[in-house]
């Protein structure tokens, strides 16, 4: 998969140093994937949630949340928001 808006991850890691390794793990698995359906996502990330048109990933043992839009036909994951678990509680989806 291709990652759109990668700069959002890089900016987040600068502020939250503890997110670097978990984000790298997520990126490694995602870039190497070829998702065609939500079930393909679940095979790799069992805790992923599907809300409306979004896919939400729990990162780093649920310390961080990654809000994405997966565009299966274009093999792209668009990063929309990234935050701590506390930040996520305030997001409007």
N, C-alpha and C positions, 0 to 999 in steps of 0.2 A: 504494500500500500504506500501511496505517497502521502506526505504530511503537509497540509497547508497551514500557514500561520505559525510556523515553527518558532518564530521570534517570541511568541507568547510564552512558550515553555522556557526559552533561554532567559527571558526577563524574570520569570517567576523563580528560576533557580538562583539568580543573582541575589534575590531577597531572602529566599528560603534554601539555604545551603543543604539542609537535610533532604531536600527533594531531588538532589542530583542523581543519586544511584537509583531510586525507584523510578524516576522519569527515564533514565537510560534503559532500564529493564523494560519498561512499557514501550519505548521507542524501538528497541531491538526486536521485540516480539511483533510489533505492529508493522514495521517496515518490511519484515520478512514474511508477512501474511498475504493471503490472497482471498479476501472476504467477498463472497457473493451474496450472502444472506445474514440476517442477525444470528442464526444458529452457528455460523462460522465464527462469529465474534465470541459467542458463549463457549465454544470449544477451547478457546485460548484464555478468555477472561470470564470465568464463571460468575463473578460478582458484578459484571456489567449490567447496567439498568437501561431499559428502553422506555423513555418518557416522551410522549408526543413524537416529534421527528428527530429527537436527540438520542445519543448514546452517552451515558455517564459512566466513567471508569473510576473505580476506587484505586487510589495509588498509595503505595507505602503503608499497607496495613490500615487503609481507610483514613490516613492522616490528611490526604489531599484528594481533591475531586477534579476530574477533567471532563468538561462538557464539550461534546463534539457533535458534528454532523457527519455521518458516514455516507459517502456517495458511492454506492456499490458499483454502479455501471462505469464509473470513472476511476475506480480503485483509489479513492482519495478519502482521507480523514481530515476534516477541517476542524482546527482547534478554535472553539468559540470562547471558552472561559477556563481558567484554571485558578484554583484557590484551595485554602485549607478547608477542613471539614466544617469549621465554624463559618467561613465565608459562604460555603454552599448553602447553609441553612437560610441565608438571606436572599438567595437568588430567586428570581421570578422566572419560571419556565413557561 
